């Protein structure tokens, strides 16, 4: 029973981290450390973006789990790592660790959608400034509006459809449409700069970074899968913007 609970706890920690966007080598390391600190020095861990396995070289018992969703939630990753360190330091028991992980999986505080939209608007406006020539900041308000609106559509559709390609296409389309409309009526000046700045909150930067880090760490399958996922997301953004340029 103790061995089963240990492997189940390791599996739960790994699943939370993968679903929250952690790198595979970090997931492997955390699961292995929890198993080692729980008394299982010969743990065998295998992780992929869609499933993970853990067992022991000295036991036929194997636990496996599936990954049904993938998002970016560094708060959950940080909390799992913190719990793993507490368990290693002897500050909590295995049962307490398991219960705490269940709590993290069920309910982790996050920023409300309206605050995320404001952050996306600010990010879009400031990144647009990087491309503005001669300190021309007159496109800043339009970039903020387009970026915030595009991110809202992306986030809302992602919750409804759970298909990131559709969400990225729709979000980029809204960004390009608002930018084109604003330039057309005279609110903005540089359509290219506004669109480049406003689509930045949609760019899968974390996925691209994690893909490269996984491949450098030797997780070639996970790295290639995540890299392809990032490429598809980038292509979806391009499709959404291209529709406006094609027909307008």
C-alpha positions in Angstrom: 0.0 0.0 0.0 2.8 2.4 0.8 4.6 1.7 -2.5 1.3 2.2 -4.4 0.6 5.5 -2.7 4.2 6.7 -3.4 3.9 5.9 -7.1 0.4 7.4 -7.3 1.7 10.6 -5.7 4.6 10.8 -8.1 2.2 10.3 -11.0 -0.1 13.0 -9.8 2.8 15.5 -9.4 4.1 14.7 -12.9 0.6 15.0 -14.5 0.0 18.4 -12.8 3.4 19.7 -14.1 2.9 18.5 -17.7 -0.6 19.9 -17.9 0.8 23.2 -16.5 3.5 23.5 -19.2 6.6 22.3 -17.3 9.6 20.9 -19.2 9.8 17.1 -19.4 13.3 17.0 -17.8 11.9 18.9 -14.8 8.9 16.6 -14.6 11.3 13.5 -14.6 13.5 15.1 -12.0 10.6 16.0 -9.7 9.0 12.5 -9.9 12.3 10.8 -9.4 13.2 12.9 -6.4 9.8 12.3 -4.7 10.2 8.5 -5.3 13.7 8.6 -3.9 12.8 10.6 -0.9 9.9 8.2 -0.3 12.2 5.3 -0.1 12.1 4.1 -3.7 15.7 4.5 -5.0 15.2 2.5 -8.2 12.2 4.3 -9.7 11.8 4.2 -13.5 10.0 7.2 -15.0 8.9 7.8 -18.6 7.1 10.9 -19.6 5.5 12.2 -22.9 3.2 15.1 -23.6 0.2 12.8 -23.7 1.0 10.2 -21.0 3.4 9.2 -18.2 4.6 6.0 -16.5 6.3 5.2 -13.3 7.5 1.9 -11.8 10.3 0.3 -9.9 13.1 -2.0 -11.0 12.4 -4.2 -8.0 8.6 -4.4 -8.2 6.1 -5.4 -10.9 3.8 -2.5 -9.9 3.5 0.2 -12.6 1.4 3.3 -12.6 0.4 5.2 -15.7 -1.6 8.3 -16.4 -2.9 10.3 -19.3 -2.6 14.0 -20.1 -5.9 15.4 -21.3 -5.1 19.0 -21.5 -2.0 21.2 -21.8 -1.8 24.9 -20.8 0.6 27.3 -19.2 0.3 27.7 -15.4 3.6 28.4 -13.8 1.8 28.9 -10.4 1.0 25.1 -10.3 4.5 24.2 -11.4 6.0 26.3 -8.6 3.7 24.9 -6.0 4.5 21.3 -7.0 8.2 22.0 -6.8 7.8 23.7 -3.4 5.9 20.7 -2.1 8.6 18.3 -3.4 11.3 20.3 -1.6 9.2 20.2 1.6 8.8 16.5 1.3 12.6 16.1 0.8 13.3 18.2 3.9 10.9 16.0 6.0 8.5 18.8 6.6 5.5 16.7 5.4 4.5 13.1 5.2 3.8 11.2 2.0 0.0 11.3 2.7 0.2 15.0 3.4 2.1 15.5 0.1 -0.6 13.6 -1.8 -3.4 15.5 -0.3 -1.7 18.8 -1.0 -1.2 17.8 -4.6 -4.9 17.0 -4.9 -5.7 20.5 -3.7 -3.3 22.1 -6.2 -4.8 20.0 -9.0 -8.4 20.9 -8.0 -8.0 24.6 -7.2 -5.1 26.9 -7.8 -5.7 30.7 -7.8 -5.3 32.4 -11.1 -5.7 35.8 -12.6 -9.3 36.7 -13.7 -9.8 36.9 -17.5 -10.4 40.7 -17.4 -7.0 41.2 -15.8 -5.3 38.9 -18.4 -6.9 41.0 -21.1 -5.5 44.2 -19.6 -2.1 42.6 -19.4 -2.3 41.5 -23.0 -3.3 45.0 -24.1 -0.4 46.6 -22.2 2.0 44.0 -23.6 0.7 44.6 -27.2 1.1 48.3 -26.9 4.6 48.2 -25.5 5.9 45.7 -28.0 4.4 47.7 -30.8 6.6 50.6 -29.7 9.7 48.5 -30.4 8.8 48.6 -34.1 7.7 52.2 -34.2 10.1 54.5 -36.1 11.2 58.0 -34.8 9.4 57.4 -31.5 6.0 57.5 -33.1 3.7 56.3 -30.4 0.4 57.3 -32.0 -0.4 53.7 -32.8 -0.1 52.6 -29.2 -3.9 52.9 -28.3 -5.0 50.9 -31.3 -2.4 48.2 -30.7 -3.6 47.9 -27.1 -7.3 47.6 -28.1 -6.5 45.1 -30.9 -4.2 43.0 -28.7 -6.7 42.9 -25.8 -9.6 42.0 -28.0 -7.7 39.4 -29.8 -6.5 37.8 -26.6 -10.1 37.8 -25.1 -11.4 36.0 -28.2 -8.5 33.5 -28.0 -9.0 32.8 -24.3 -12.8 32.5 -24.6 -12.7 30.1 -27.5 -10.0 28.1 -25.9 -12.2 27.4 -22.9 -15.2 26.6 -25.2 -13.6 24.5 -27.9 -10.4 23.2 -26.3 -8.9 23.4 -29.8 -5.9 25.8 -29.8 -5.7 26.0 -33.5 -9.2 27.4 -33.8 -8.6 29.8 -30.9 -5.4 31.1 -32.4 -7.0 31.7 -35.9 -9.9 33.5 -34.4 -7.7 35.7 -32.1 -5.3 36.6 -34.9 -8.3 37.4 -37.2 -9.7 39.8 -34.6 -6.4 41.5 -34.1 -5.9 42.0 -37.9 -9.5 43.1 -38.4 -9.4 45.7 -35.7 -5.9 47.0 -36.8 -7.1 47.2 -40.5 -10.3 49.0 -39.4 -8.4 51.4 -37.2 -5.9 52.4 -39.9 -8.7 52.7 -42.4 -10.7 55.2 -40.4 -7.5 57.1 -39.4 -7.0 56.0 -35.8 -3.7 54.2 -36.6 -0.9 54.7 -39.1 1.3 51.6 -39.5 -0.8 48.5 -40.0 2.2 46.2 -39.9 3.5 47.6 -36.6 0.1 47.4 -34.9 -0.5 43.8 -36.0 3.0 42.6 -35.0 2.7 44.1 -31.5 -0.9 43.0 -31.0 -0.4 39.3 -31.9 2.5 38.9 -29.5 0.3 37.7 -26.6 -0.9 34.9 -28.8 2.6 33.7 -29.8 3.5 30.3 -28.2 6.8 31.5 -26.8 6.8 29.1 -23.8 6.0 26.1 -26.0 8.9 26.9 -28.3 11.3 27.4 -25.4 10.3 24.2 -23.7 10.6 22.3 -27.0 14.2 23.4 -27.4 15.1 22.8 -23.8 13.5 19.3 -23.9 15.5 18.4 -27.0 18.7 19.7 -25.5 18.0 17.6 -22.4 17.6 14.5 -24.5 13.8 14.3 -24.5 13.7 14.1 -28.3 10.1 12.8 -28.6 8.6 15.4 -26.3 10.8 18.1 -27.8 9.6 17.4 -31.3 6.0 17.0 -30.3 6.0 20.3 -28.5 7.9 22.0 -31.3 5.3 20.8 -33.8 2.5 22.0 -31.6 4.2 25.5 -31.4 4.6 25.5 -35.2 0.9 24.8 -35.7 0.0 27.6 -33.3 2.2 30.0 -35.1 0.7 28.9 -38.5 -2.8 29.4 -37.1 -1.8 33.0 -36.2 -0.5 33.5 -39.7 -3.8 32.1 -41.2 -5.9 34.5 -39.1 -3.8 37.6 -40.2 -3.6 36.4 -43.8 -7.4 36.3 -44.2 -7.6 40.1 -43.6 -4.7 40.8 -46.1 -6.2 38.5 -48.7 -9.8 39.9 -48.7 -9.2 43.4 -47.5 
